[in-house]
Each structure stands twice: as C-alpha cells, then as structure tokens.
Amino acid sequence: MVIKKRGQVWVETVTYTLIAFIMIGLILSFAKPKIEEAKHKSILEQSAQMLREIDTIIQNVGEESVGNKRKIEMELKEGSLEIKPSENLIIFEMNSRYLYSEPGEKVSEGPISIETVEKGKYNEVKMTLNYSGEYNITQGNSLNGKILSKAPQPYSLYISNKGGTPTKVDIEL
C-alpha cells in the first residue's frame, strides 16, 4: 500500500509540472509578440528622434559659414540608415511588428516623411529626410551612397558645410 501511494505522488507531481509548463507556454505565446511590438515602438520613436537631430544639425551647418563641421553619435539597435546622395535623401528602414502609421499612406512628422507597408506579420517602416532643392547631400565628398546597419557600437557622423549653390552638405563616417 505504501509503494502504491509513492507512485501516485510521482504521477501527480509530473502531471502538475506538465500543466504548469503548458500554462507558461500559453502565456508566452500571447505575451511575446506584444512585448516585441512595444520594443519596436520604442526603437522607432528613438529612430525618429535621431532623424530629427540629424536634420537639426544639417539645417544649422547649412545656414552657417563654409567649413563648419559638426559631429553626431548615433546608435542603430535595429534597422538600417541609408544616405542616398544621388537623391539627397536620408532613409531609415526597419521591419517591425508595430504599425507606426497607417499602411500605404505617407505621413509627415515635422521634417520626416513616414510610410508603413504591411508585409505579413511584420511591417516595413520607412522614415525619410528629403533635402532635394534645399541642400546637395554628399557622402565622403562623393555621390556614392552608404548604408549603416545595426551595430553594437555607436556610429560617429561628421556633417560639414562645403559651400556652393545649393549648399553642399557632406556626411562622413
């Protein structure tokens, strides 16, 4: 009779443990996407702030005298930042669970144009600074573009006024 009770205790222990694991798994299957969505929302808001800071520095450098140079340090935790001198654009792109703006519609948030495109369970969010007609953007004194991807160390960008009409603003790493 003692052996039978001992076996029953082990069966109950294993059963309760399995039930607990199933409950934890169910909770995580619902909570993990929401946690990831909140994380992506935070990263996108920080990226928009980073683009506003870059825009402020470009505007300040562009309005001041030729040769003026400023440094900005920026972290890219997710996504990529593309400098497109041929089109005078600076673009931040990220795939995100968070729906930052209405899909398919361009939204302006200050100097930033934001577009969200639905792609399955993730959305592609594109934030753009457009300097066409205002400044001639170059990267390292050339018209070749540069893509900065996520990195553990912050990037140092040097933004300088090279003069001309329209004002040539050079962005170096």
N, C-alpha and C positions, 0 to 999 in steps of 0.2 A: 504494500500500500504506500510506503514512503517513496519507493522508486517511481511509482506512477505519478505522485504529486510533483516530484522533482522534474520529471519530463514535461508536465503540464506548465510549470513555471517557465521553462525554457521556450516552449511553444508560444506562450503569452508574451514573453519578452521579445522574441523575434517578430511576432505579429505587430506589437505596438511600435517597435522600431521601424518596421516597413511602412506602417501607416504614417508615422512622423516624417519619414523621408518623402513619401508621396505628397504630403501636405506642404512641405518645404519646396518641393519641385513645382507644385502648382502655383504657390505664391511667387516664386522666382520667375516662372514663365509669364506672369502678368506684370510683375514689378520691373523686371529688367528693361523691357522696351520703354517704359515710362521714365526710368532713371536715365537711360541713354538719350531720350528725347530732351529731358531737362539739361543734360550735359551739353548737347548740341546747341540748344537755345542759348546757353551761356557763352559758348565758343563763338557763335555767330554774332552775338551782341558785342563781344570783345573785338571781333574782327571788324565790325562796322566802326567801332570807336578807333581802332588802329587806322582805318582808311581815312577817317575824319582828321586824325593827327597828321597823317601824310599829306592830306590836302592843305591843311593849315600851313605846314612848313613849305610846301610848293608855292602857295599863294604869297607867303612872306618873302621867300627867296626871290620869286619872280618880280615882286614890286620893288625890291631893294637893288642896290648897285651891282654891276657886273663883278663877278668874282666872289660874291657872297656864297658861303657854304655852310650847311647845317648837317648835323648827324642825328639820326634817329635809330634807336634799337627797338626791334620788334620780335616777338615770339610767334611762331606758327605752330600751334598744337595740333591742328588738323587742317586739311585743305591745302590749297596752293595759291601763291600770289604771282601773277604774271604781269611783267612790264612789257607792253607792246608799243615800242617807239614808232613803228610804221603807221599806227593808227592813233597815236597819242592817248593811249588807254592804260590804265592800271586796273587789273581784274583780280578779284579774289573769288575762288570757286571751292565749294565743299559739298560732298554728298552727306545728307542729313536726314534723320527721322523727323526732325522738326519742320513744320510747314511755316517758313519765315514770312512769306507773303502769299497772296492769292496766286495759285498756279496759273501760269500763262500770261499774267499781267505784269507790266513793268511799273514799279512803284518808286517814287523819288523820296529819299530821306536826306534832305539837305543836298550836298553835292553828289551823293551816292545814288546810282540807279540800281535797283534790286529786282531780280527776276528769279522766280522759283518754277522749276519744271518737275512734274511728277514722273518718277521712274521706278515703278514697282513699290517696294516697301520703303525705299529711300527717295529723297527729293534732291535735285541738284539746285543749289542756291548759288547765284552769280551776282556779285556786287561789283559795280563798275564806276570808276572815276574817269570822266571823259574831258580831255583838255584840247580837243580839236578847235582851232581858231583862236585859242587863248594862249597856249604855250606849245612849243615844239619840244616834245619829250624825247630824250636820248638815253641810252643805257651804256655807260662807259664810253661816251663820245661816239657811239655808233648807232645805227638803226636796227641792229640785231636785238631781238627780244631776249628776255631772261625769265625763267620760271623758278620760283623759290618754293620748295616743298617743305612739309613739316620737318622740324629738326629739334633735337634736344637743347641746342644752344641758340640764343637769340641771334638774329641777323643784324648787322650794322649797315645801314644805308646812309650814303652821303649824297645830299641833294644840293646842287650848286647852280648858280645863275651864270650862263656862258654868254649872255647878251644876244643881240640880233633882233630881227622883227619877223614873226612874233618871237618873243623871248625864248631862247633855248634853255631848257632846264634839264640838267644831266643828273641821272640817278646811278650811283656806283655802289658796288658791294665792297 
